[in-house]
Amino acid sequence: MENHSSKRFHFWQRWLFYTSILFALAGVLLAFAGNSVLFKPYSIMLAKALWNQANFPVQVEPFKAFIYMPFGGTIACCYILLAFIAKYPFKEKKLWARNAILIAFSSWVLIDSLGCYYFRVYPQIYLINAFSILVKALPILFTWKEFR
């Protein structure tokens, strides 16, 4: 029979695993449907931040269509890797697994947020980055003591 601490740990481990699968699927969707109506709000946000208009300039559209492919593929790659870490070594309470997640996602959010700040794409910071790091930080915070 599992105790309360064990149940709580497994809840957060599963949270980490399943949210990683969902984020990986979102990356695949961005790669193959980035120009669809599904990502229109994101495109509008970027166009307003970078060009102060509701749409990308016509001459930039081919680049946007291209860049969503490697961007989505990178998102999928990172989250598939995270799903495997969450499924096995994190579940086994391997200290390196927790630390790898913490360091990898901290470096991503720092680099991405600094770039967004520099280019004044603030919504990316407080919508996408903050949401993503919150989803990953919760299981790290709530399971921290389990790795000692």
N, C-alpha and C positions, 0 to 999 in steps of 0.2 A: 504494500500500500504506500502510495506516494504521500509525503508530508506537504504542508503548505508551501514551504520554500522550494521544494522540487517541482510542484505544480506551477508555481509562479515562474520558475526558470524555464520550464518547458513551454509555457505560454509565450514568453518573450523569444525563445529560440524559434518557435514556429512563426511568430510574428516576423522575425528577421528573415526567415526562409521564404514565406509566402509573399511578403511585400517585395522581396528581391525578385521573385518570379514575375510579379505584376509590373515592376519597373522595367525588367528585361523585355517583357512583352510591349510595353510602351515604347521602348527603344526601337524594337522591330517595326512597330507601327509608324514611328517617326521616319524611319529609314524608307519605308515603302509607301507611306501615305502622308508624308510631311506637307505636301502641297494640297491636301484635301481640306474639306470643310472642318474636319476634326481638329486641325491645328491652326485654323484661321485666327483665333484669338492670340495665339502665340506669334504668328506672323505679323499681325497688326501691332502688337506690343513692340516687336523688334523694329518695324518700319517707323513707328512713332518715335522711338528712342533714338534711332540712328539717322532718320531722314526727316523727322517731324512731319510725316504724312501717314495716311492710313494703309498704304500699300508700298511694297518694294518698288523702287524705280524699275522700269521695263528692262533696262540693260543689266540689272542685277538678278533678275528672275532666274536665268540659267544657273548662276552660282548658287542661289538659294535652293533650287531643285537638286543640285549636286550635293551641297554641303549637308543637307539633312540625311543623306545616305551614310557617310562616315560618322556623323554625329550620332545618329540612331544606332549604328553598329557598335560604336564605342560604348554607348549607354548599355546596350544589350550585353556586350562582353563583360563589362564591370559587374553588372548585376547577376549574370549567370555565375561568374566566379564567386561573388558574395553568397549566392544561394548554395553553392557547393560547400563553402566555408561554414555557413550557418547549419547546413544539414549534417555535417560530419564533425570536424574538429571543434567548432563552437559548441555543439551539442555534447561533446565529450569534455568540455570545459578546458580546452587547451589554451593556455595563456597567450600563446603566439597568435591564435585565431582572433581573440578579442583585440589584441594590440594591432594586428594587421588591419582589421576593420577600422579601428580608431584612427590609425595613422593614414591609411589610404583615403578615407573619406574626409578627414581634416585637411589633408593636402589638396584634395579636389576642391572643397568648398572655399578654401583660402585663395587658391589660384583663380578659380572661376569668379569668385566675388570681387577680387582685385581687378580682374579684366573687365568685369561688368561695371565696376565703379569708374574705372578709367574711361570707358566708352559711354558712360552715363546710361547704362541699361539697368537701371535700378529695379524695375519689376522682377527681373531675373533673380536678383539677390533675395528680395523679400517674399517672392512667391515660390519660385522653383527651388532655389538653394535652401532657403529656410525650411520649407516643407520636407525636402529630401533629407536634410540633416536631422530634422526632428524625428522623422520616421526611423532613422538608423540610430540616433542617439538614445532614444527611449530604451531599447533592449540593452544597450551597453550600460546605461546608468542603472537600470533596474536589476541587472545581473552582475554588476561589478564585483560584489563580495564573493560570488560563487567561484571566482577565478583565483582566489588567494590560497 
